[in-house]
């Protein structure tokens, strides 16, 4: 993102390139959040199925889901 903005200042990139880079950054952050959610739910389901789910596990998973 930053290098694309610098490219605009240098004249080698345009504002469309900056918008594309921003869109890709947002999409990547969304994919990361989705992957964290799927992983977290998997951990909780596994521990619940094994009869080992406790409050500490829920608190740990909650900390994983906090904003970046």
C-alpha positions as CSV (number, residue, x, y, z in Angstrom):
1,X,0.0,0.0,0.0
2,X,2.7,2.4,1.0
3,X,4.9,1.6,-2.0
4,X,1.9,2.2,-4.3
5,X,1.3,5.6,-2.7
6,X,5.0,6.4,-3.2
7,X,4.7,5.3,-6.8
8,X,1.9,7.8,-7.3
9,X,4.2,10.6,-6.0
10,X,7.0,9.4,-8.3
11,X,4.6,9.3,-11.2
12,X,5.0,5.6,-11.9
13,X,1.5,4.7,-10.5
14,X,-1.9,6.2,-10.5
15,X,-4.8,6.5,-8.1
16,X,-6.5,3.4,-9.5
17,X,-3.4,1.4,-8.4
18,X,-3.7,2.8,-4.9
19,X,-7.4,1.9,-4.8
20,X,-6.6,-1.6,-6.0
21,X,-3.9,-2.0,-3.3
22,X,-6.4,-0.8,-0.7
23,X,-9.0,-3.3,-1.9
24,X,-6.5,-6.1,-1.8
25,X,-5.4,-5.1,1.7
26,X,-9.0,-5.1,2.9
27,X,-9.8,-8.5,1.3
28,X,-6.7,-10.0,3.0
29,X,-7.7,-8.7,6.4
30,X,-11.2,-10.1,5.8
31,X,-9.8,-13.5,4.9
32,X,-7.6,-13.5,8.0
33,X,-10.6,-12.7,10.2
34,X,-12.6,-15.5,8.6
35,X,-9.8,-18.0,9.1
36,X,-9.4,-17.0,12.7
37,X,-13.1,-17.5,13.3
38,X,-13.1,-20.9,11.6
39,X,-10.1,-22.0,13.5
40,X,-11.5,-20.7,16.8
41,X,-14.8,-22.5,16.3
42,X,-12.9,-25.7,15.4
43,X,-10.9,-25.5,18.7
44,X,-14.1,-24.9,20.7
45,X,-16.0,-27.7,19.0
46,X,-13.1,-30.2,19.5
47,X,-12.7,-29.4,23.2
48,X,-16.5,-29.6,23.7
49,X,-16.7,-33.0,21.9
50,X,-13.9,-34.2,24.1
51,X,-15.6,-32.9,27.2
52,X,-12.7,-30.6,28.0
53,X,-14.2,-27.2,27.3
54,X,-13.9,-24.7,30.1
55,X,-14.2,-21.0,30.7
56,X,-10.4,-20.6,30.2
57,X,-10.7,-22.0,26.7
58,X,-13.5,-19.6,25.8
59,X,-11.4,-16.7,27.2
60,X,-8.4,-17.8,25.2
61,X,-10.4,-18.0,22.0
62,X,-11.9,-14.6,22.7
63,X,-8.4,-13.1,22.9
64,X,-7.6,-14.6,19.5
65,X,-10.6,-12.8,17.9
66,X,-9.7,-9.4,19.2
67,X,-9.0,-6.8,16.5
68,X,-5.6,-6.7,14.9
